Amino acid sequence: MTIQNCLLRFWLWLAVVAGASAAEVMPPKPAQWFNDYAGVVSSDLVSQLNAKLQQFERDTSNQIVVAVWRDMQTDTSVQDYTFRIFQQWKLGQSDKKNGIGLFVFINSRKMFMQVGYGLEGAMPDALAKRIIEDEIAPQFKKGDYGGGARGWCGCNPCRNEGRIQRQGEHER
């Protein structure tokens, strides 16, 4: 074997190994509605939010799933990664496409909301961004992840035709 052939094989092997280590990890679909894989929300609050989101699905047929991780398991953008997770998990009913996924990555300080086509009227991108910026992010920035989770789950935009309404407030 020539030196050139050995070098070529080494570089090919190195490319394969490097590509394998940078592979994206797609998490399995969770069994619950609120999933705190980062351990930043108390177990009592996780139980309360799961019950609330489960009841929301029963009342509306719209499925909302929240997943909180420490880190993103990809080198791509948060939008691309969460889109692929959303597609893999098939949130909502397949005929209505009425699912919403809120994906939070604590260490990279990134979050994104993916909305199924059937709910885009009730939850357009601008409203999703406003909920993240006004209801969730301010609490997260203070380290109050439970408060951010309560803020998100306290809004019922799909039930109220896209208008944010906290529990106990009357529509304006």
C-alpha positions in Angstrom: 0.0 0.0 0.0 1.4 3.4 -0.9 1.6 6.3 1.4 -0.9 8.2 -0.7 -3.4 5.3 -0.4 -2.8 5.2 3.4 -3.4 8.9 3.7 -6.5 8.8 1.6 -7.9 5.9 3.7 -7.1 7.8 6.9 -8.8 11.0 5.8 -11.9 9.0 4.7 -12.0 7.2 8.1 -11.6 10.6 9.9 -14.5 12.1 7.8 -16.7 9.1 8.8 -15.9 9.4 12.5 -16.3 13.1 12.5 -19.6 12.9 10.8 -20.9 10.2 13.2 -20.0 12.3 16.2 -21.8 15.4 14.9 -25.0 13.4 14.2 -28.3 14.8 15.3 -30.2 13.2 18.1 -33.9 13.0 17.6 -35.7 12.5 20.9 -38.5 9.9 21.1 -42.1 11.2 21.4 -42.9 11.8 25.1 -45.8 10.1 26.8 -46.8 13.3 28.7 -47.8 16.9 27.7 -45.3 18.7 29.8 -41.8 17.1 29.8 -39.0 18.6 31.8 -35.9 16.6 30.8 -33.7 19.4 32.2 -35.1 19.1 35.8 -35.8 22.9 36.1 -39.5 22.7 37.1 -40.7 21.2 40.3 -42.4 17.8 40.1 -45.6 19.2 41.6 -45.8 21.8 38.9 -45.0 19.3 36.2 -48.0 17.2 37.4 -50.3 20.3 37.5 -49.2 21.4 34.0 -49.7 17.9 32.6 -53.2 17.8 34.0 -54.0 21.2 32.6 -52.7 20.4 29.1 -54.4 17.0 29.1 -57.7 18.7 30.0 -57.1 21.3 27.3 -56.7 18.5 24.8 -59.9 16.9 26.0 -61.8 20.2 25.8 -60.6 21.3 22.4 -59.0 18.3 20.7 -55.9 20.5 20.2 -52.7 19.0 21.5 -50.0 21.1 23.2 -46.7 19.4 24.1 -43.9 21.2 26.0 -40.4 19.7 26.1 -37.6 21.3 28.1 -34.0 20.0 27.6 -30.6 21.2 28.8 -29.0 21.2 25.3 -29.9 21.0 21.7 -28.6 17.7 20.2 -27.8 19.2 16.8 -25.7 21.8 15.0 -28.6 23.2 13.0 -30.9 26.1 13.9 -33.5 25.8 16.6 -36.2 26.3 13.9 -35.0 23.5 11.8 -34.3 21.1 14.6 -37.7 21.7 16.3 -39.5 21.3 12.9 -38.0 17.9 12.5 -38.9 16.9 16.1 -42.5 18.2 15.5 -42.8 16.2 12.3 -41.4 13.1 13.9 -43.7 13.3 16.9 -46.8 14.0 14.8 -48.4 16.2 17.4 -52.2 16.7 17.2 -54.7 14.7 15.2 -53.4 13.7 11.8 -56.6 14.8 9.9 -56.7 18.2 11.7 -53.0 18.9 12.2 -53.9 20.6 15.4 -50.8 20.2 17.5 -48.4 22.7 19.0 -44.9 22.0 20.3 -43.0 24.3 22.5 -39.4 23.3 22.6 -37.0 24.9 25.2 -33.2 24.4 25.4 -32.0 25.9 28.7 -28.2 26.1 28.2 -28.3 27.6 24.7 -31.2 30.0 25.8 -33.3 29.0 22.8 -36.9 28.2 22.4 -39.3 27.8 19.5 -42.9 27.0 19.1 -44.0 24.8 16.2 -47.6 25.1 15.2 -49.6 22.6 13.1 -51.3 23.8 9.9 -54.7 23.4 11.5 -53.9 25.9 14.2 -52.1 28.6 12.2 -55.2 30.7 12.2 -55.5 30.6 16.0 -51.7 30.7 16.6 -49.9 32.7 13.9 -46.1 33.0 14.1 -46.4 36.6 15.4 -48.6 35.4 18.3 -46.3 32.5 19.1 -43.4 34.9 19.2 -45.3 37.3 21.4 -46.2 34.5 23.9 -42.5 33.5 24.1 -41.2 37.1 24.5 -44.0 38.3 26.9 -45.1 35.3 28.9 -42.1 32.9 29.0 -38.8 34.5 28.4 -39.0 37.2 31.1 -39.5 34.5 33.7 -36.8 32.3 32.3 -34.3 35.2 32.3 -34.9 35.5 36.1 -34.3 31.7 36.5 -38.0 31.2 37.2 -38.6 28.3 34.9 -41.8 27.3 36.7 -43.1 30.8 36.3 -42.4 30.7 32.6 -44.1 27.4 32.3 -47.1 28.7 34.2 -47.1 31.8 32.0 -47.3 29.7 28.8 -49.9 27.3 30.2 -51.9 30.2 31.6 -52.5 31.4 28.1 -55.3 29.7 26.2 -54.8 31.1 22.7 -56.2 28.2 20.7 -59.4 28.3 22.8 -59.8 32.0 22.4 -59.3 32.4 18.7 -55.7 33.6 19.1 -56.2 36.2 21.8 -54.1 35.8 24.9 -56.3 35.5 27.9 -54.9 34.5 31.3 -57.1 32.4 33.6 -59.5 34.6 35.5 -59.3 37.5 32.9 -62.2 38.5 30.7 -61.8 38.9 27.0 -61.3 42.4 25.9 
